[in-house]
Amino acid sequence: VQLQASGGGLVQNGGSLRLSCVASGSALNTYAMGWYRQAPGKQRELVAAIAAISTGGSTHYSDAVKGRFTISRDNAKNTVYLQMSSLKPEDTAVYYCNTASAAQAMGLLPFDNFYGSDNWGKGTQVTVSS
């Protein structure tokens, strides 16, 4: 499966963006999916996860983005979205999508552990100016 993230850009502090992740080569509907980000000089981190619809489609967020970001999926379009609001300069990073653990999407496993694939695809840059 190939994952292509898009929708990033330059936005002012407090602004909004919606990221999209389109998959090709395989259907995403059976997978829990996540949005990850990597800021300069920092490790990649999971910020949002969504379970497959067949397991309830639950969502979970890191404390850093809870209440500001919303992850969703459209299985008909084989796409996962990340709606980002009230953006802050510390949200500046390259954002990627990848698979995640269903248990993470249910809040049962910490976001610190990585359960994705090696296939990261191309990320999308988000820059929030102060």
C-alpha positions in Angstrom: 0.0 0.0 0.0 1.2 3.5 -0.8 0.2 6.4 1.5 0.2 10.0 0.3 -0.4 12.8 2.8 -1.4 16.2 1.6 -3.0 19.5 2.7 -0.2 21.0 4.7 1.0 24.6 4.4 1.8 27.8 6.2 -0.8 29.0 8.6 -0.9 31.7 11.4 -1.1 30.9 15.1 -4.8 29.9 15.8 -5.5 28.9 12.2 -6.8 25.7 10.8 -5.8 23.1 8.2 -7.2 19.8 7.0 -4.8 17.0 6.0 -5.7 14.1 3.8 -4.1 10.7 3.4 -5.0 8.7 0.4 -4.1 5.1 0.1 -3.5 3.2 -3.1 -2.8 -0.5 -3.7 -4.8 -1.7 -0.7 -8.1 -0.9 1.1 -7.7 0.9 4.4 -11.1 0.0 5.8 -9.8 -3.0 7.8 -6.9 -1.1 9.4 -6.6 1.2 12.4 -4.9 4.3 11.1 -2.9 7.1 12.7 -1.5 10.5 12.0 2.1 11.0 13.1 4.3 14.0 13.1 8.0 14.8 13.3 9.3 18.1 14.3 12.9 19.1 13.5 15.3 17.5 16.0 12.5 15.4 17.6 11.3 11.8 17.3 8.2 11.0 15.2 5.1 10.8 17.4 1.6 9.6 17.0 -0.9 12.3 17.6 -4.3 10.8 16.5 -5.6 7.3 15.8 -8.8 5.9 14.5 -10.0 2.3 14.6 -11.6 0.4 11.7 -15.3 0.8 11.4 -15.7 -2.9 12.0 -14.2 -2.4 15.5 -16.2 0.6 16.3 -14.3 3.4 14.6 -13.2 4.9 17.9 -10.7 7.7 18.1 -8.0 8.7 20.5 -5.6 11.7 20.7 -2.3 12.6 22.3 -2.6 15.2 25.1 -0.8 17.7 22.9 -3.6 17.9 20.3 -6.7 16.7 22.2 -9.6 19.1 21.8 -8.0 20.7 18.7 -7.5 17.9 16.2 -10.1 15.5 14.8 -9.3 12.4 12.9 -11.8 10.8 10.6 -12.0 8.4 7.7 -13.9 7.9 4.5 -13.6 4.2 3.5 -15.3 4.8 0.2 -12.6 7.2 -0.8 -9.8 5.2 0.9 -8.9 8.3 2.8 -8.1 9.4 6.3 -8.3 13.0 7.4 -6.9 15.2 10.2 -8.8 18.4 10.9 -6.5 20.7 12.8 -7.8 23.8 14.6 -6.4 26.3 17.0 -3.0 25.6 15.6 0.1 26.5 17.6 3.7 27.1 16.6 4.6 23.9 18.4 2.4 22.0 15.9 5.0 22.7 13.2 6.2 19.4 11.8 6.0 17.0 8.9 2.8 15.0 9.2 2.5 11.4 8.0 -0.2 8.8 8.1 0.4 5.1 8.8 -1.3 2.2 10.3 -1.7 2.1 14.1 -2.9 -0.3 16.7 -6.7 -0.6 17.2 -5.9 -0.7 21.0 -4.3 2.7 20.6 -7.3 4.1 18.9 -9.4 2.8 21.8 -7.1 4.4 24.3 -6.0 1.0 25.7 -2.3 1.3 24.7 0.0 4.3 25.0 0.9 6.3 22.0 4.6 5.9 22.8 4.7 2.5 21.3 4.9 2.1 17.6 2.6 -0.4 15.8 2.7 1.0 12.3 4.3 -0.4 9.2 7.6 0.5 7.6 5.8 2.1 4.8 5.7 5.8 5.7 5.0 7.4 2.3 5.5 11.1 1.7 4.5 13.4 4.5 3.2 16.9 4.3 4.8 20.0 6.0 2.7 22.0 8.4 4.2 25.3 9.5 2.5 27.5 12.1 3.8 31.1 12.4 3.7 32.9 15.7 
